[in-house]
Amino acid sequence: MPIAHFTRRYRLSASHRLHAPCLSEEQNRDTYGKCNNPFGHGHNYFIEITVAGPIDPETGFVVDMVKLDELAKRELTDRFDAQHMNADSVFSGDFVPSTENLSVEVERVFRREVPLLDSMGRLQLHRVRIEETKNNSFDLLAPGQSDALIPAQ
């Protein structure tokens, strides 16, 4: 059975302050510029979750979209929408809430949870993509995943 990829897009609005506790105030200002504002700043994020797996012969689907949406609601929307990300426990300490690190956290959670959406455990997280602004986006492939959708010959 061929492996198909399915991507679902989600939107959330959140704020963050880019500030590394291990750096001095001056180093933080120099490193993060206006993103180091003590009150934070916000973005309207678009988060794409791509899963990979065989097409179910009964449903014709790669993934049950309702289950994927429930996971995204719990782990993305309910957790981060209209929130200041610095208040999330994962971003305490030295884990700066940059969009790159948000990608790492989303990948960590979805890599663990996506296989549970399929009773056979054949479904895997393939990629997390986050658009922070119209000019900035971040792609993170799950470990063991290739950027190529078709295996090399």
N, C-alpha and C positions, 0 to 999 in steps of 0.2 A: 504494500500500500504506500503510495507516495506521501510525503510529508508536505503539508500545506501551512502557510503562515496567515494569521488573522490579526489585524490591528484594530484596536478600539481606542478612540480619542476621548479624553476627559478634560474638563476645565475646572480650575479653581483659582481663587484669589487669596494671596497670602502676603504677609510682610516678613521682612527679616533685616537683621543688621549684620553686616560682615565685619567681624571683629575676632581676632585670634588672641585669647588670653595670654599666650606665650610671647606676644609681641608688645612693645611699649606703645603708648598712646600715639607717639609720633610715627612709629613704624606702621601702625594700623592705618593712620591717616594717609601715609605715603603709599601703602599697599592697596587699600580699598577705596581711597578718595571719597566721593560723595556717598558711596555705599556703606561707609562707616558712620553715618549719621546716628547719633545716640538714640534717636526715636525710631530708627528703621525706615524702610521704604517698602512699597508694595509692587507686586506684579500680578498680572493675569496670566497664569501658567496654562499651557496646553500640554497635557501628558498623554503620550501614546504608549500603549502596552501592546507588544506583539508577542503572540504565543504561536508555538509550532507543534504540530501533531498530525496524526493520520486523520483523514476524513471519516467520520462515523458512517458506516454503510446504512444504518437505519435512519439517521436524522439528516445526513448530508452536511453536517456541520463539523468544524474543527473543535469548537468549544461551545458550551452552553453559555450564550451571551448574558442570560439572566444571572447565572452564577458569577460570571466575570464582573458584571456590573455591581453585584452585591459586594464582592471583594473590593472593588475600586471605591465603592461608597464607604466601606468600613475603614480601609487603609489609606485612602487619599482624601476624599471629600470630608468625611466626618472628622478626620484627624487634622487636616491642614487648612481647609477652606475657611476664610475669614479669621485666620489665626496668625499670631506672630510666631514664626517657626523657631525662634530662639527659646520659646517657652516649652517646646517639645523636648521630652527627656533625652532623645537621641542626640540632640544638638547641644547638650550641656557639656561643659568641659572644653576640650580642644577641638571638637568636631564642628567646624564653622558651617553655618547653614547656607553655604553657596549652592547654586543650582547643580554644580557637579556633585556635591555631597548629598543633595536631595536625590539625585539620580542613583547614587550608591544605596541610599536607604530604601528607595522604591524597589530597586532591583533585588535587594536582600529579602524584602518581605514577599515580593511576588515570586521570586525563585523558589521560596519555601512553600508558598500557598497554591500556585498555579497547578502543580501536579495533582493536588487534592481535588481539583475541579472535575477530574476525569476518573471515573471508577476503575479504569484499567491502569491509571498512572502513566499514560503515554504522553500526556500533554506537558510541554515545557515552556518556560519563559524564554523568548528569543532575544527581545530587545526592549529597552526603555528609552524613549525619546521625550525630552522636555524642551518646549519653546518657552523661553523666559521673556523675550521681546521679539519684535519683528526681525531684529538683526542677530539675536543670540539663540542658539539651540544647542542641545547637548544630547549625544547618543551614547548609550552604554549597552554593549552586548553582554548577555549573560555568559558566565564562564562556560567554555566548551562550545559556544556558538560561533559560527562563521558568518562573516559579512555576506558571503555568497549564498544566494537562495538556492542555487543549483549546484550540486556537488561537482568539483573539478574532475575532468576525465583524464 
